Amino acid sequence: MNTQRISEASGPIGSPCSLQNTIELIGGKWKGILLYHLIGGPQRFNEIRRLCPEITQRMLAIQLRDLERDGLVHRKVYPQVPRKVEYSLTEWGRGLETALLNIKSWGEAYQEEFSKDLPQPLEAPASASSNK
């Protein structure tokens, strides 16, 4: 785990600093999503890329490297040609499973509740072109 970030904002147990540290570890656009996809078991780089088609190869490599450095993801390299690399959750990463699943459930409920209040995109009437 990246102890430098944790020691910078140390405080009493249960303080907002521990929440801040956690959000720094899993925050951003991709880390939570990558951790979520690893809940089901080990994944190879290209398998993860297929699950997250919007992420670039470079960004995926950076995010996985950060998660590995922070002790949340384990990278296993198999001694074969072509090289096979798998990513899986560490014990610390597994500790986030319940939180990630709860966040996903909350997001689904939030989207369901508030998406009906959002303005819908305007659609051109089907008969607009025939009225000319």
Residue pairs with C-beta under 8 A, 6 or more apart in sequence:
1 25
1 70
1 71
1 92
2 25
2 69
2 70
2 71
5 21
5 24
5 25
6 21
9 17
9 20
9 21
10 17
11 17
11 18
25 31
25 70
25 72
26 32
26 35
26 72
26 96
28 63
30 52
30 55
30 59
30 60
30 63
31 63
31 66
31 67
32 100
32 103
33 52
34 48
34 52
34 60
34 63
34 64
34 67
34 73
35 67
35 72
35 73
35 89
35 93
35 96
35 100
36 100
36 101
36 104
37 43
37 48
37 51
37 52
38 48
38 73
38 87
38 88
38 89
38 93
39 89
39 97
39 100
39 101
41 88
42 76
42 86
42 87
42 88
43 51
43 86
43 87
43 88
44 84
44 85
44 86
44 87
45 60
45 61
45 64
45 85
45 87
48 60
48 64
48 87
49 55
49 57
49 60
52 60
55 63
64 73
64 75
64 87
67 73
67 93
68 74
68 75
68 87
71 90
71 92
71 93
72 89
72 90
72 92
72 93
72 96
73 87
73 88
73 89
73 90
73 93
74 87
74 88
74 89
74 90
74 93
75 85
75 86
75 87
76 85
76 86
76 87
76 88
77 83
77 84
77 85
78 84
78 85
78 86
89 96
89 97
